[in-house]
Amino acid sequence: MIVYLDASALIKLYVAEEHSALMRRTVLQAETAATHAISYLETRAAFARLARDSAISHRHHDAITREFQSDWPNYAQLQVSQTLLERAAELAQAFALRAYDSLHLAAADFLRRQIDQPALFACFDRKLNRAAKVIELAVLNVAA
């Protein structure tokens, strides 16, 4: 199984949140964990926000940042292309999505088509998951 992680899913691998255990199991069971390169920025920004908001200590921030940077090369990373941006723009318009959300959706859809097998979309945004289901992506069941 290949799992595509948007930033909301990726963060759960490093910060203890609801469904973190589910994400760790999902990634461990996956043959490949993939994400878009923009997730690096989104994840690091989220870690910094959590530290600024005192949701995590600065020591914890530094530790998870080091762990994330060490793990980053192990994720299959999709890169920006004009084709992907155009598809993301179409999805943003069709589903009223934010820019990065539509980029993740386009990237997961692109991955599924490239590998010609099911790819599990791991995301914790209801609106984005609804859009993923409409374009027939398999979506992680958070009730599991």
Secondary structure, DSSP 8 states (H G I E B T S, - for coil): -EEEE-HHHHHTTTS--TTHHHHHHHHHH-SEEEEETHHHHHHHHHHHHHHHTTSS-HHHHHHHHHHHHHHGGGSEEE---HHHHHHHHHHHHHHT--HHHHHHHHHHHHHHHHHTS-EEEE---HHHHHHHHHTT-EE--TT-
